[in-house]
Structures are given as C-alpha cells and as structure tokens.
C-alpha cells in the first residue's frame, strides 16, 4: 500500500457539497483507504488574475494499492461522477482532484507529474498538506514542504 496525498478543490456551485461527495466516492473504492483530511480552506482562485470565484481546498491522505495511472483514472471518474463539466484550462470547476504525491515516487508523464509540478508554488496546497503532515519532505529536493511555504510567504 502506498501513501498518497490528493488535493481537492471546488469553486463552482455548492463547493462544500462537491468536496464531500468526492471524498465519499473516493472512500467507497475498495482499493483506497482515507487516512486523514485537512480542514477545508477558502482561497482566491489561482492564478490570481483569473477573475474566478474563490475556491474551497482540501488535502486528503490515502493509502492505496492502485498504481499511479490507475489512481488518476479513478480520480477523473470521481470528478465526472460528482458533476465536473468541461471548462477552459484553469477555469471554474465543480471539483478538481490532483495527485500531489505518491509515496516517494517521481514521475513525469504527459498526463501525470508526481510530485505535482506546482506543489511548491501554491499556498492553497501547501497549507492543508502541512496541516496533516507537518514533517513531509519533497522527494526530489529532500526539503520540508513547510520550508517551501515559508519561502513563498517571504516572497523568495
């Protein structure tokens, strides 16, 4: 079983309900065990100049026997089941599920990058991630995610 961290976000419709539904569907999968959930954080849309409604964001820690691409497929199916409708790139969405980390694996495929390429740049991911796993380190740099957050807040 691998320990995996997922980021959930919603900025369209009943945001809180979409997060709850997505977590429920995730937990219903027999190959996935939900281990921990961060609090829900309300944040401005990213990128900042996108003129979108605010997001509700949450990080979920799971254990799974699924391989990364199998998990990606399950996450995409959950997005559809919850009601995600097609929109422009980084546009408003009912639910967005990203695989942040999959154990200490590093992958760079056309449709999946682990660790998530933007994990170091997004406070809305780092804050809930650190909330549930304060001592977690980046598998590429060996640096604490809390150090990345400090650097972001200091503008460096």
C-alpha angles and dihedrals in degrees: 000000000000126000109232134182120211129190118217122194137172132177104160130075120338095359097182093050091050090054092048093048093049092051091047092051090047092052091049091065110099091214093057132069118190106223104174142357128203121223115271112263125200113216141164117268117267128261089044095225094055095103093220134138117273119274132235106218133189137169120220125198114209140171116221143170090207120111116240096261091045089052091048089054091050091049091051090049090051090051089055093044091051090052108262110169125201115269139160120292108289089002126142113297140183091224136357122187120190129182104230101176135002107195107295093316123134119207134170110186126150092255102029133042120182121221088035107257095235099040092108093050102049121081089187088065100035097051097056091038092055090043091065098030111025096173097046115136131206109252093220103045100024088227126136114255087227087064090054089051092050090051091050092050090048091050095241 
